[in-house]
Amino acid sequence: MELYPGAPTETRANLLPKLAIKPWIPPKPRPLMFVNAIVVDPASGNLLTGRQTVKVEGGRIISVSPTSDAENFGDDCTVVDLNGLFICPGLIDCHVHVTAVPGVKTMGDLTRLSEQEVHLRTTYTLKEMLLRGFTAVRDTGGASKVIANAIEEGLLLGPRLFQCGKALSQTGGHGDFTPALSGGPEPGCCGGHSKLFARVADGVPAVLSAVRGELKAGADFIKIMVGGGVASETDAIETVQYTAEEIKAITTTCRQMGGKMSTAHAYTVEAIRHAIDNGVLGIEHGNLIDEDTAKLLAAKGIYLTPTLSCYGIMVRPPFEDFLPPDGQKKNAEVMKHGLQALKIAHEAGVTICYGSDLLTSMQALQTEEFTIRAKVLPSPEILRHATTNAAKMLKKQCLLGTISADAQTGR
C-alpha cells in the first residue's frame, strides 16, 4: 500500500520505520569488530595475553580471539582498530537512586519535587551514569519497570536498569518521609506511597499487598528497610525495623513469585541478623558489621553492597547543608566505621558489590567509591565488585561482567 499517491520510493523507505507502533526502537546495528584491543579480565584480575579482536553483533559479544593480520572482516562489519587501548566490562553500580534527581539543595527540597519534575530530570541522571561508564545499575528505591523498558527500547539513553520499584518501610522507618508530627501517612492518601523512594506498609496483610504490588508492577527484586538511616528524620541508626513475621511474609512471597531476591537496608549487627534470620538475601550498607556476622554472610551466600563515598560527599562543600543536623550526626556515626566494615567483610569471604548511593548532583561523583575502597583493598578486587560480583548478584553473569562470548549468550 502506498503512503500517498506518487510518493517516491526513497520517501517510502524513510517513513516506513516511523510508522511502526514503537518508532523509537532503533534498527539492528551493523556488526562491530574491535581489533588490537587489550582485554581486561576482572575474574582473574589479569589482562588477556596479546592483542585481541572482539566481535559484537546486535549489542552482544559473539567472539573474543587473538588479533590476526590475515583476518577477513567482511564488508558488512565496521572495524575499529584500538591500537592497544583497553576494553573493560561495563561497570555495574548496585545501589543507585535515579529518581533522586539534581536541581535541589537539601533532602527536604528533594521530597517536595513534583512527579513531573522527577520524571524529566531522571532522563538526565540516566544519561550521565551511562557516560561515566556504568552500563548497568541497580536502583534500590524509586525507579520502575516503565523506565527500565524505555531504556531497553531505546526511548531513553541510559544503562541497563534493574529496579525494585518502591522500597518497603514501616511507619517511622527509613522510608517514611511524612512529617514527624503527622503520625504517618493519612488513611486513603496516596496509598502510603512516597513519590521518591519507598512505600509505607505495616502488618503482615499490608506488607503482603505491598510486595505483591511491586512484583506485579515488574520489580526485579524487593528492598526492605530493616534498620535506621542517615537521611530519614524519625529513626535512629540503632533501630530495628519490621517484625520477623512481616519480613518473613515479604521474603516468602519473593521466593514464591519467581524466586526474586530480597535485600535489606541495615547498618547494625542486630538489624543485619534480623534480616538474614528471616530470609533476606542481600544487605545494603552494613557499616557496623562485626567479624562473626560477616562470616555468617559468607557462609549463607548473602551479598553485601557497601556505600562508602556518599557519607563524606554529603558533608563537604557544596553539599554541607544537604542533611539536617540530626542527619549529619548519624552520617558521622556510620562513616567512621565504613572502611573497617569493608575490610572485615572482604577477609570473611563475603561477596561484595559496588554501590554509590548518591543523591541529587552528588551523582556526578559516582566513581569516587573506587577511590575510597582502594584505601583498604587492591584494585583487581574492587573491579570485581563492579563487574563479576555484581553480575552474579543480578543473576546475569551470562550477560554482564566480563568480556567474553560465553558471557553474552544468556538473557
Buried (B, 14 or more C-beta within 10 A) or exposed (E): EEEEEEEEEEEEEEEEEEEEEEEEEEEEEEBBBBBBBBBBBBBEEEEBEEBBBBBBBEEBBEBBEEBEEEEEEEEEBEBBEBEEEEBBBBBBBBBBBBBBBBBBEBBEEBBEBEEEEBBEBBBBBBBBBBEBBBBBBBBBBBBBBEBBEBBBEEBBBBBBBBBBBBBBBBBBBBBBBBEEEEEBBEEEEEEBBBBBBBBBBBEBEBBBEBBBBBBEEEBBBBBBBBBBBBBBBBBEBBBBBBBEEBBBBBBBBBEEBEEBBBBBBBBBBBBBBBBBEBBBBBBBBBBBBBEEBBBBBBEEEBBBBBBBBBBBBBBEEEBEEBBBEEBBEBBEBBBEBBBBBBBBBBEBEBBBBBBBBBBBBBBBBBBBBBEBBEEBBEEBBBBBBBBBBBBBBBBBBBBBBBBBBEBBEEE
